[in-house]
């Protein structure tokens, strides 16, 4: 772990913004796209870069904005990885978001988000908060291989349930679906039924498969050699060096996905989910006399 002073913290347009407080990750997910060479890491991926001035930068940015909007975090690095336990940088930024009346969408795989549930509930009551949890496999033994350094699927479902109890809306990222590994009807069905049970608003899915770039491809294939002997050769034979690796079962799995989402009234397209996460209700965007 090392510390830097960042020049800025927010990216995006005036309608919604994104922020990454950390750079790198310690969850060890074997398929992680953020390891790709295109992101130009100049330090080992597990040597977390901490933007130590993130709360101050965020406060300066939000103080100057007259229009409230949603702020997303967690797209590149999980805001609740191991160092958050000690540093509480995410919490400090959430406190700034609460102070200035903005909404927030938080994406994570970790149950550490529960340590901030009171704060998230308050943000949701005053503006809007959406919690996004990634679920890839219902099998916890497989989960410990795919995502070894973070809580298992059953625990993440408990997180979704606790958010529902607090009235905090949730989105599930059902991605990636790994060919020949978790691309089964049983897996998709089990996850979606749990999503429905705990009141998930929508499920984010970009097709049944995964993407591989230089950098994460090598890491993924090394993991396949370790945990699934012979699987790398199977991938290379079918996909070569392709960026997109669709599951051979895509057609039938997508039919199951659409059917279950429709039956349980869950949003099922990225456009629907993003529109929901990026929209702050109009009643919360009106300026008060104190903003003038």
Secondary structure, DSSP 8 states (H G I E B T S, - for coil): -EEE--S--EEEETTEEEE-SEES-SS--TT-GGGSGGG--SS-TTS-EEETTHHHHHHHHHHT-SS--EEEE-SSS-TTSTTHHHH-HHHHHHHHHHHTT-EEEEEES-GGGGGGHHHHHHHHHHS-EEEEEE---S-HHHHHHHTTTS--HHHHHHHHHHHHHTT-EEEEE-----TTTT--HHHHHHHHHHHHHTT--EEE---SEEE--TTHHHHHHHHHHHHSTTHHHHHHHHHTT-SEEE-TTHHHHHHHHHHHHHHTT-B-SHHHHHHHHH---GGGTS--GGG-
